[in-house]
Amino acid sequence: MALVQDIRVSENGLSAVMTKVSEAFARRKVYRQTLGELRSLSARELDDLGLHASMITRVAYEAAYGK
């Protein structure tokens, strides 16, 4: 019986790891997409949004990771 419990715990652990990896890929995709979209804007468009070109990386990071 102990062997069965160990396997179940291991499967749950693998599921949690796969969920974390999936979330990490999704956040990275949001970061890259946001970064690309902001970089495609002109200085005037960024100014309209209240942003400067030096802020793009930070804004993209905050959009993806919320920090």
Secondary structure, 3 states (H helix, E strand, C coil): CHHHHHHHHHHHHHHHHHHHHHHHHHHHHHHHHHHHHHHCCCHHHHHHCCCCHHHHHHHHHHHHHCC
